[in-house]
């Protein structure tokens, strides 16, 4: 699973709207939507903040958990 799919899935599992997330992160709606659409990716600081917000590991957020083919 790629990052954008993982981000969207986690957000939906947790019951958050895009607005909940981008307001908490203090990023624009277009910025956050671009992450979920796979057009852009967040920098490392925003990845850390996303992990904190969703209470998930970076592996889970990045779509690496359970993917044995990446190593």
Backbone as ProteinMPNN parsed JSONL, in Angstrom:
{"seq_chain_A": "XXXXXXXXXXXXXXXXXXXXXXXXXXXXXXXXXXXXXXXXXXXXXXXXXXXXXXXXXXXXXXXXXXXXXXX", "coords_chain_A": {"N_chain_A": [[0.853, -1.173, 0.0], [0.542, 2.213, -0.81], [1.7, 5.456, 0.409], [-0.342, 7.497, 0.245], [-2.743, 6.022, 0.095], [-2.61, 4.638, 2.505], [-2.657, 6.756, 4.369], [-5.222, 7.827, 3.92], [-6.797, 5.6, 4.558], [-6.196, 5.167, 7.3], [-7.091, 7.59, 8.397], [-9.842, 7.394, 7.884], [-10.471, 5.046, 9.319], [-10.116, 5.971, 11.897], [-12.129, 7.751, 12.094], [-11.994, 10.451, 11.392], [-12.357, 13.589, 9.676], [-11.033, 15.081, 6.652], [-10.762, 17.761, 7.186], [-10.539, 17.836, 10.017], [-7.952, 16.841, 10.312], [-6.22, 18.526, 8.72], [-6.634, 20.978, 9.961], [-5.666, 20.506, 12.554], [-3.008, 20.001, 11.97], [-2.279, 22.416, 10.935], [-2.052, 22.969, 8.189], [-2.8, 23.769, 4.772], [-6.047, 23.116, 3.291], [-5.792, 22.224, 0.629], [-3.158, 21.323, 0.578], [-3.222, 19.096, 2.349], [-5.133, 17.494, 1.012], [-3.718, 16.946, -1.306], [-1.783, 15.205, -0.338], [-3.341, 12.948, 0.302], [-4.24, 12.325, -2.212], [-1.993, 11.565, -3.492], [-0.412, 13.305, -4.921], [1.518, 14.921, -3.772], [3.872, 14.65, -1.033], [4.152, 14.648, 2.55], [6.597, 16.492, 4.511], [9.23, 15.355, 6.727], [8.726, 16.318, 9.321], [5.955, 16.767, 9.302], [5.141, 14.162, 8.859], [5.858, 12.988, 11.289], [4.102, 14.41, 12.942], [1.644, 13.561, 11.923], [1.752, 10.849, 12.626], [1.665, 11.103, 15.396], [-0.844, 12.367, 15.726], [-2.631, 10.418, 14.705], [-1.893, 8.31, 16.265], [-0.21, 6.149, 15.424], [2.373, 3.989, 14.132], [5.28, 5.022, 12.25], [5.866, 3.222, 10.222], [3.365, 2.05, 9.744], [1.898, 4.298, 8.872], [3.35, 5.0, 6.586], [2.807, 2.903, 4.999], [4.291, 0.6, 5.146], [4.113, -1.488, 6.907], [3.808, -4.926, 7.228], [4.63, -5.401, 4.678], [6.627, -7.342, 3.18], [8.227, -7.273, 0.932], [9.736, -4.966, 0.725], [12.268, -4.947, 1.787]], "CA_chain_A": [[0.0, 0.0, 0.0], [1.366, 3.426, -0.833], [1.454, 6.412, 1.48], [-1.633, 8.188, 0.146], [-3.799, 5.068, 0.463], [-2.478, 4.37, 3.933], [-3.114, 7.951, 5.075], [-6.671, 7.897, 3.791], [-7.379, 4.48, 5.296], [-6.052, 5.421, 8.733], [-7.994, 8.684, 8.745], [-11.216, 6.88, 7.893], [-10.588, 4.098, 10.441], [-10.173, 6.738, 13.139], [-13.346, 8.549, 12.08], [-11.7, 11.864, 11.209], [-12.502, 14.199, 8.356], [-9.818, 15.765, 6.21], [-10.702, 19.04, 7.897], [-9.989, 17.587, 11.356], [-6.508, 16.627, 10.227], [-5.459, 19.696, 8.256], [-6.697, 22.047, 10.972], [-4.767, 20.141, 13.646], [-1.635, 20.128, 11.472], [-2.064, 23.794, 10.468], [-1.701, 23.011, 6.771], [-3.964, 24.152, 3.97], [-6.864, 22.001, 2.805], [-5.217, 21.706, -0.622], [-1.942, 20.588, 0.927], [-3.591, 17.787, 2.881], [-5.792, 16.73, -0.053], [-2.658, 16.49, -2.209], [-1.163, 14.019, 0.265], [-4.253, 11.807, 0.155], [-4.379, 12.016, -3.632], [-0.712, 11.087, -3.976], [0.276, 14.298, -5.753], [2.69, 15.355, -3.01], [4.052, 13.936, 0.227], [4.562, 15.55, 3.627], [7.975, 16.436, 4.965], [9.423, 14.476, 7.884], [8.067, 16.89, 10.499], [4.528, 16.492, 9.207], [4.961, 12.716, 9.048], [5.877, 12.783, 12.743], [2.872, 14.956, 13.502], [0.565, 12.658, 11.526], [1.863, 9.658, 13.486], [1.187, 11.501, 16.717], [-2.28, 12.622, 15.638], [-3.357, 9.163, 14.498], [-1.402, 7.298, 17.205], [0.258, 5.002, 14.65], [3.807, 3.985, 13.844], [5.628, 5.555, 10.931], [5.733, 2.123, 9.267], [1.945, 1.933, 9.382], [1.519, 5.476, 8.101], [4.022, 4.979, 5.291], [2.355, 1.743, 4.235], [5.357, -0.405, 5.147], [3.779, -2.585, 7.809], [3.31, -6.125, 6.589], [5.109, -5.477, 3.296], [7.927, -8.022, 3.244], [8.969, -7.072, -0.291], [10.472, -3.711, 0.695], [13.626, -5.073, 2.315]], "C_chain_A": [[0.898, 1.235, 0.0], [0.91, 4.414, 0.247], [0.062, 7.033, 1.417], [-2.799, 7.274, 0.528], [-3.796, 4.779, 1.96], [-3.014, 5.54, 4.759], [-4.636, 8.027, 5.073], [-7.355, 6.797, 4.617], [-7.333, 4.722, 6.8], [-7.011, 6.52, 9.174], [-9.434, 8.188, 8.85], [-11.447, 5.909, 9.039], [-10.779, 4.834, 11.763], [-11.401, 7.651, 13.211], [-13.134, 10.046, 11.95], [-12.039, 12.318, 9.796], [-11.155, 14.775, 7.943], [-9.655, 17.073, 6.968], [-10.132, 18.881, 9.305], [-8.467, 17.537, 11.314], [-5.788, 17.901, 9.795], [-5.538, 20.861, 9.232], [-5.746, 21.751, 12.123], [-3.31, 20.332, 13.234], [-1.269, 21.554, 11.085], [-1.468, 23.812, 9.062], [-2.97, 23.36, 5.999], [-4.773, 22.911, 3.569], [-6.289, 21.382, 1.529], [-3.953, 20.892, -0.373], [-2.293, 19.187, 1.401], [-4.241, 16.915, 1.807], [-4.761, 16.186, -1.038], [-1.946, 15.264, -1.66], [-2.045, 12.795, 0.058], [-4.437, 11.403, -1.305], [-3.075, 11.55, -4.264], [0.024, 12.055, -4.884], [1.54, 14.804, -5.09], [2.773, 14.493, -1.753], [4.52, 14.915, 1.296], [6.057, 15.437, 3.925], [8.044, 15.608, 6.259], [8.732, 15.015, 9.135], [6.565, 16.631, 10.463], [4.223, 14.994, 9.294], [4.94, 12.396, 10.542], [4.579, 13.263, 13.38], [1.662, 14.098, 13.139], [0.573, 11.394, 12.383], [1.328, 9.951, 14.877], [-0.327, 11.68, 16.717], [-3.071, 11.319, 15.566], [-2.96, 8.063, 15.483], [-1.026, 6.005, 16.479], [1.763, 5.105, 14.47], [4.055, 4.587, 12.461], [5.538, 4.46, 9.871], [4.29, 1.976, 8.811], [1.525, 3.095, 8.493], [2.109, 5.435, 6.696], [3.629, 3.781, 4.437], [3.376, 0.627, 4.181], [5.037, -1.623, 5.991], [3.208, -3.753, 7.028], [3.758, -6.283, 5.144], [6.522, -6.039, 3.289], [8.796, -7.758, 2.028], [9.831, -5.809, -0.289], [11.912, -3.837, 1.16], [14.509, -5.871, 1.433]], "O_chain_A": [[1.892, 1.29, 0.724], [-0.118, 4.226, 0.898], [-0.637, 7.089, 2.428], [-3.732, 7.704, 1.206], [-4.848, 4.689, 2.593], [-3.738, 5.336, 5.733], [-5.256, 8.266, 6.109], [-8.36, 7.041, 5.284], [-8.325, 4.504, 7.496], [-7.669, 6.396, 10.207], [-10.151, 8.525, 9.792], [-12.504, 5.939, 9.67], [-11.513, 4.376, 12.639], [-11.681, 8.247, 14.25], [-13.994, 10.831, 12.349], [-12.011, 11.532, 8.849], [-10.255, 14.938, 8.767], [-8.545, 17.448, 7.345], [-9.327, 19.704, 9.741], [-7.786, 18.112, 12.163], [-4.83, 18.312, 10.45], [-4.6, 21.654, 9.321], [-5.084, 22.663, 12.619], [-2.479, 20.764, 14.033], [-0.091, 21.872, 10.922], [-0.526, 24.55, 8.774], [-4.077, 23.255, 6.526], [-4.243, 21.801, 3.516], [-6.297, 20.162, 1.368], [-3.713, 19.887, -1.043], [-1.732, 18.203, 0.917], [-3.934, 15.728, 1.703], [-4.92, 15.078, -1.548], [-1.549, 14.381, -2.421], [-1.556, 11.729, -0.318], [-4.759, 10.25, -1.592], [-3.049, 11.182, -5.438], [0.986, 11.669, -5.55], [2.528, 15.088, -5.768], [1.868, 13.714, -1.451], [5.202, 15.894, 0.993], [6.692, 14.424, 3.631], [7.013, 15.215, 6.806], [8.204, 14.235, 9.927], [5.969, 16.31, 11.491], [3.151, 14.609, 9.759], [4.1, 11.623, 11.003], [4.026, 12.597, 14.255], [0.756, 13.926, 13.954], [-0.481, 10.926, 12.814], [0.619, 9.133, 15.463], [-1.011, 11.194, 17.618], [-4.059, 11.14, 16.279], [-3.601, 7.013, 15.539], [-1.457, 4.916, 16.857], [2.35, 6.174, 14.636], [3.157, 4.651, 11.622], [5.17, 4.743, 8.731], [4.026, 1.798, 7.622], [0.867, 2.893, 7.473], [1.44, 5.796, 5.728], [4.063, 3.656, 3.292], [3.34, -0.205, 3.274], [5.635, -2.683, 5.802], [2.253, -3.602, 6.265], [3.315, -7.203, 4.456], [7.496, -5.292, 3.383], [10.002, -7.998, 2.082], [10.595, -5.602, -1.232], [12.705, -2.92, 0.949], [15.684, -6.064, 1.747]]}, "name": "protein", "num_of_chains": 1, "seq": "XXXXXXXXXXXXXXXXXXXXXXXXXXXXXXXXXXXXXXXXXXXXXXXXXXXXXXXXXXXXXXXXXXXXXXX"}
